[in-house]
Amino acid sequence: MSDQQLLERIVCDPKVMVGKPVIKGTRLTVEYILNLLAHGSTAEEILAEYKDLTPEDIRACLLFASRSLSSAAFMPLVVESS
């Protein structure tokens, strides 16, 4: 599946989840799926919990996040103390 096909699985609609990027046809935000993965859920666990999702939907979330961050500049989230 091409990058474009994956990205077409992510939509933003002001009427759905206040316009946050979601997996098309769901109310599951990209942020939510990424948070599940970040906290240790596996793709298999997420797919088992949300029967309508596909592995491509999870890959689409990862690609969307990657593309969204590619041109961003960041400041450290945590300030290290001396």
HELIX and SHEET records of a PDB file:
HELIX    1   1 ASP A    3  LEU A    7  1                                   5    
HELIX    2   2 MET A   17  GLY A   19  5                                   3    
HELIX    3   3 VAL A   30  ALA A   38  1                                   9    
HELIX    4   4 ALA A   43  GLU A   49  1                                   7    
HELIX    5   5 PRO A   55  LEU A   69  1                                  15    
SHEET    1   A 2 ILE A  10  VAL A  11  0                                        
SHEET    2   A 2 VAL A  22  ILE A  23 -1                                        
END                                                                             
